[in-house]
Amino acid sequence: MPISVLLVDDHKVVLEGYRRLLDRDPAISVVAEAGTAESAYRAFCDVLPQVVVLDVAMPGASGIDAMRRMLERDCTARVLICSMYEDPIYVDRSLGSGACGYVTKAAAAEVLAEAIKAVHRGRRYLSPDAAAAFARWQARERNASASLNAKEMEVLRQIAQGATLSEIATAMNLSDKTVANYQTLLRQKLGARNAAQLVHAAARFGIFRIDGA
């Protein structure tokens, strides 16, 4: 029996291209299509596909939101993200939210069928370009995390929790200036331009959880 697939993308031209590509492979059967997160969830419930090929950016709720709803309904759902976004942070967020794989649209024509088959078999799959970029990003993240000492990690944790510099200074028995210097150093080490990016860095390091992320 061919692998049943639900295609989700808000661009009809993209959907048609995917279908034409996949129709050439007898091992794959496209059983439904959708263009929004809501219609994707309804189609998922109706046809119970073996693999969902899902875009991230759509009008209204995102593909990540749709995937979470699918996984809440069926924790065994196998979702393959196919996105125009090549930034590794999207790969990290997708995998962390439950995706079984990630392919970029730049590589999709060559690897989409292969990715669907791998995900169906229970393997994680990243397109070659996404895999290379993600590996480099993970290495940078590990190096950045390892470069922080205990006090820097504590300042980062408290910043992520919303504490002001003055509150952090009081809690850690430091001067406001010292804490401000720590914040500047953290931004330099982590490549963060603002407090929001520091919060996301803390979440990636596992010292703070962003609700809904």
Number of C-alpha atoms within 10 A of each C-alpha: 7 12 16 19 26 22 26 30 25 18 13 13 10 14 17 13 12 20 18 12 15 19 14 11 11 10 13 18 18 19 16 19 22 21 18 23 27 17 14 24 20 15 19 27 13 10 13 18 22 19 23 30 25 29 29 23 18 17 12 10 13 16 27 24 17 23 28 19 16 22 16 11 13 13 11 12 22 27 28 30 29 28 22 15 17 17 13 18 15 18 24 16 14 22 18 12 16 18 25 25 23 31 28 23 19 16 16 19 14 12 17 22 18 13 25 26 17 17 22 21 10 11 14 16 22 23 21 14 13 21 16 12 15 20 12 11 16 14 11 13 16 11 13 17 17 9 14 16 9 9 12 16 18 15 22 25 22 20 21 22 15 12 15 13 21 15 16 22 18 13 12 13 10 14 14 16 12 12 23 16 12 18 20 14 15 21 18 12 14 19 13 17 11 11 15 12 15 21 23 17 24 23 17 18 16 10 16 18 15 12 6 7 12
